[in-house]
Amino acid sequence: MDIIGKIITFVMSTFSNLVGSSSMIEDIKKGFKENFKKGS
C-alpha cells in the first residue's frame, strides 16, 4: 500500500509539473477518492 501511495504521489507531482494546473490535480484527487470509496 505504501508503494502504491508513493507511485501515485510521484505521478501526481510529475503530472502537475507537466500540466501546471492545480485545479486539474484537485479534480483528479477527487476522482481517486470517489473511486476508492466505490472500490471499498
N, CA, C and O atoms as a GROMACS GRO file, in nm:
protein
  160
    1MET      N    1   0.084  -0.119   0.000
    1MET     CA    2   0.000   0.000   0.000
    1MET      C    3   0.088   0.124   0.000
    1MET      O    4   0.058   0.223  -0.067
    2ASP      N    5   0.199   0.118   0.077
    2ASP     CA    6   0.288   0.233   0.085
    2ASP      C    7   0.353   0.260  -0.050
    2ASP      O    8   0.372   0.374  -0.089
    3ILE      N    9   0.388   0.150  -0.121
    3ILE     CA   10   0.450   0.163  -0.254
    3ILE      C   11   0.350   0.228  -0.350
    3ILE      O   12   0.388   0.315  -0.428
    4ILE      N   13   0.224   0.185  -0.345
    4ILE     CA   14   0.121   0.241  -0.432
    4ILE      C   15   0.106   0.391  -0.404
    4ILE      O   16   0.094   0.471  -0.496
    5GLY      N   17   0.107   0.427  -0.277
    5GLY     CA   18   0.095   0.568  -0.240
    5GLY      C   19   0.210   0.650  -0.296
    5GLY      O   20   0.190   0.762  -0.344
    6LYS      N   21   0.331   0.594  -0.290
    6LYS     CA   22   0.448   0.664  -0.343
    6LYS      C   23   0.437   0.680  -0.494
    6LYS      O   24   0.471   0.786  -0.548
    7ILE      N   25   0.389   0.577  -0.562
    7ILE     CA   26   0.374   0.582  -0.707
    7ILE      C   27   0.272   0.689  -0.745
    7ILE      O   28   0.295   0.769  -0.835
    8ILE      N   29   0.158   0.690  -0.674
    8ILE     CA   30   0.053   0.789  -0.702
    8ILE      C   31   0.108   0.929  -0.678
    8ILE      O   32   0.084   1.020  -0.758
    9THR      N   33   0.182   0.948  -0.567
    9THR     CA   34   0.239   1.079  -0.536
    9THR      C   35   0.336   1.122  -0.645
    9THR      O   36   0.336   1.238  -0.686
   10PHE      N   37   0.419   1.029  -0.693
   10PHE     CA   38   0.516   1.057  -0.799
   10PHE      C   39   0.445   1.098  -0.929
   10PHE      O   40   0.483   1.195  -0.994
   11VAL      N   41   0.342   1.021  -0.965
   11VAL     CA   42   0.266   1.050  -1.086
   11VAL      C   43   0.198   1.186  -1.074
   11VAL      O   44   0.196   1.265  -1.169
   12MET      N   45   0.141   1.213  -0.956
   12MET     CA   46   0.073   1.340  -0.933
   12MET      C   47   0.170   1.457  -0.950
   12MET      O   48   0.139   1.554  -1.018
   13SER      N   49   0.287   1.447  -0.888
   13SER     CA   50   0.384   1.556  -0.894
   13SER      C   51   0.435   1.576  -1.036
   13SER      O   52   0.451   1.689  -1.082
   14THR      N   53   0.460   1.465  -1.106
   14THR     CA   54   0.507   1.474  -1.244
   14THR      C   55   0.400   1.535  -1.333
   14THR      O   56   0.428   1.622  -1.416
   15PHE      N   57   0.277   1.490  -1.316
   15PHE     CA   58   0.165   1.539  -1.396
   15PHE      C   59   0.141   1.686  -1.370
   15PHE      O   60   0.114   1.763  -1.462
   16SER      N   61   0.150   1.728  -1.242
   16SER     CA   62   0.126   1.868  -1.206
   16SER      C   63   0.234   1.957  -1.266
   16SER      O   64   0.207   2.070  -1.306
   17ASN      N   65   0.356   1.906  -1.273
   17ASN     CA   66   0.465   1.982  -1.334
   17ASN      C   67   0.442   1.997  -1.485
   17ASN      O   68   0.470   2.103  -1.541
   18LEU      N   69   0.392   1.892  -1.549
   18LEU     CA   70   0.369   1.897  -1.693
   18LEU      C   71   0.250   1.987  -1.726
   18LEU      O   72   0.257   2.068  -1.818
   19VAL      N   73   0.143   1.972  -1.650
   19VAL     CA   74   0.021   2.047  -1.679
   19VAL      C   75   0.028   2.187  -1.620
   19VAL      O   76  -0.008   2.285  -1.686
   20GLY      N   77   0.075   2.197  -1.495
   20GLY     CA   78   0.084   2.327  -1.430
   20GLY      C   79  -0.053   2.379  -1.391
   20GLY      O   80  -0.071   2.500  -1.378
   21SER      N   81  -0.149   2.290  -1.373
   21SER     CA   82  -0.285   2.331  -1.337
   21SER      C   83  -0.326   2.263  -1.207
   21SER      O   84  -0.357   2.144  -1.205
   22SER      N   85  -0.326   2.340  -1.098
   22SER     CA   86  -0.359   2.283  -0.968
   22SER      C   87  -0.506   2.242  -0.962
   22SER      O   88  -0.540   2.146  -0.892
   23SER      N   89  -0.592   2.312  -1.035
   23SER     CA   90  -0.734   2.278  -1.033
   23SER      C   91  -0.758   2.140  -1.093
   23SER      O   92  -0.842   2.064  -1.045
   24MET      N   93  -0.684   2.108  -1.198
   24MET     CA   94  -0.699   1.977  -1.261
   24MET      C   95  -0.650   1.867  -1.167
   24MET      O   96  -0.709   1.759  -1.161
   25ILE      N   97  -0.542   1.896  -1.094
   25ILE     CA   98  -0.488   1.800  -0.997
   25ILE      C   99  -0.592   1.774  -0.889
   25ILE      O  100  -0.610   1.660  -0.846
   26GLU      N  101  -0.658   1.878  -0.844
   26GLU     CA  102  -0.761   1.862  -0.740
   26GLU      C  103  -0.875   1.775  -0.792
   26GLU      O  104  -0.927   1.690  -0.719
   27ASP      N  105  -0.914   1.795  -0.918
   27ASP     CA  106  -1.020   1.713  -0.978
   27ASP      C  107  -0.978   1.566  -0.981
   27ASP      O  108  -1.059   1.477  -0.955
   28ILE      N  109  -0.852   1.542  -1.014
   28ILE     CA  110  -0.802   1.404  -1.020
   28ILE      C  111  -0.803   1.343  -0.881
   28ILE      O  112  -0.840   1.227  -0.863
   29LYS      N  113  -0.761   1.422  -0.781
   29LYS     CA  114  -0.760   1.372  -0.643
   29LYS      C  115  -0.902   1.336  -0.600
   29LYS      O  116  -0.923   1.233  -0.535
   30LYS      N  117  -0.999   1.420  -0.635
   30LYS     CA  118  -1.139   1.392  -0.600
   30LYS      C  119  -1.185   1.264  -0.668
   30LYS      O  120  -1.254   1.182  -0.608
   31GLY      N  121  -1.147   1.247  -0.793
   31GLY     CA  122  -1.183   1.127  -0.867
   31GLY      C  123  -1.123   1.002  -0.804
   31GLY      O  124  -1.189   0.899  -0.794
   32PHE      N  125  -0.996   1.013  -0.759
   32PHE     CA  126  -0.931   0.900  -0.693
   32PHE      C  127  -1.006   0.863  -0.566
   32PHE      O  128  -1.030   0.745  -0.540
   33LYS      N  129  -1.043   0.964  -0.487
   33LYS     CA  130  -1.111   0.938  -0.360
   33LYS      C  131  -1.247   0.874  -0.385
   33LYS      O  132  -1.286   0.781  -0.314
   34GLU      N  133  -1.321   0.924  -0.486
   34GLU     CA  134  -1.454   0.869  -0.516
   34GLU      C  135  -1.442   0.724  -0.563
   34GLU      O  136  -1.520   0.639  -0.521
   35ASN      N  137  -1.346   0.697  -0.649
   35ASN     CA  138  -1.327   0.562  -0.700
   35ASN      C  139  -1.282   0.468  -0.589
   35ASN      O  140  -1.322   0.351  -0.586
   36PHE      N  141  -1.200   0.520  -0.497
   36PHE     CA  142  -1.151   0.438  -0.386
   36PHE      C  143  -1.266   0.402  -0.293
   36PHE      O  144  -1.272   0.290  -0.241
   37LYS      N  145  -1.358   0.497  -0.271
   37LYS     CA  146  -1.474   0.470  -0.185
   37LYS      C  147  -1.564   0.364  -0.250
   37LYS      O  148  -1.615   0.276  -0.182
   38LYS      N  149  -1.582   0.374  -0.381
   38LYS     CA  150  -1.666   0.276  -0.452
   38LYS      C  151  -1.602   0.137  -0.446
   38LYS      O  152  -1.671   0.036  -0.432
   39GLY      N  153  -1.468   0.133  -0.457
   39GLY     CA  154  -1.398   0.006  -0.457
   39GLY      C  155  -1.401  -0.062  -0.321
   39GLY      O  156  -1.400  -0.185  -0.313
   40SER      N  157  -1.405   0.017  -0.215
   40SER     CA  158  -1.402  -0.040  -0.079
   40SER      C  159  -1.542  -0.047  -0.021
   40SER      O  160  -1.560  -0.092   0.092
   0.00000   0.00000   0.00000
